[in-house]
Amino acid sequence: MADLTEFKQYNNLADQLIEAATKEELSACLKVLAMYVADYQMRFGELPMENTVAMLSTDKLDDEHAAMLRDGMELLVGVLGGAMSGLGEGKH
């Protein structure tokens, strides 16, 4: 079975950030992540959501899927952390 230690650490940090974030910060984060998905789909095709949702509810993951979960949580933490610190806000 794959090692999920790093995923769990990022997941816990993501939960903490989500709890502390404002609605506006969460909205900014979601918009950036939506753009990532749209860019990927334009380049490589549709992403099958049923596989992703099923993977989140299983405890039997191979190393590749465990790495994808970890990388996804790392990306979430980075984008949400950036939104919370004001990165990307235009100066007026």
N, C-alpha and C positions, 0 to 999 in steps of 0.2 A: 504494500500500500504506500501511496505517495506521502511525503512529509508535508504537512500543512501548517507547520509552525509559523513560517513567515506570513502566510495568508491570514492566519488567526491574528497575528500582531497588527497587520494592516487593517483587517476587518474591525478589530477593537478600536484602533485609532480613528477609522472612518466613522464608527458609531459615536465616538466622543465629539468629533468635528460636526457631525450632523446634528447632534444634540445642542451644540453651542452656536450653530450657524443661524443667521436670520433667514427669513423667507426669501429676501432679495439675494442673499449669498447662495442659497440653494438653487434659486432660479438661474443665476449666472453660471453656476457649475453645470447644471443640467443642459443649458444651452450650448456650452462648450463641448460637453460629451456628445450631445446630439450632432454637432458639427463633425466630430471625429467619426461617428458612425456613418453619417451621410457621405463623408469623403471616402471612407473605406468602401462603401457600397457602390459609389460611382466608379471607383477604380477596379474593384474585384467582384462585384455582384452582390446580390441579396444575401443577408445573413439570416440563417434559419433560427428563429427564436425558440422553437420548441426544444432544440438540443441544449441551448444555454439554460433555459429554465429547468429542464430535467437534471442538468449537471449540478445545479445549486441545491437540489434536494436529495442527492445521493451521498453516501459516505464511502463509496468505492471509486476512487479516482486514480488514473494512471499519472505518471510524472508530468506528461504534457498538459493534461487538464489541470493539474494542481498548479503548474506554472502559469497557466492562463488565468486562473482565479487570483493568484498572487499578483500578477501583473495588472489585472483589472482593479484590484483594491488599491494597489500602489498608484495607479493613474487617478482613481477617485480621490485619494488622499491629496495628491499633488494639485489637482484641479480645484478641489474644494478649498484647500489651504491657500491657493493663489487667490481665489475669489474672496476669501475672508480677510486676506491681507491687502486687498485693494488692487492687486495686479490686473492690468487690463482696463482700469478706469481711465478715461480720458481726462486730461487736465483742462480746466476751463479758464 
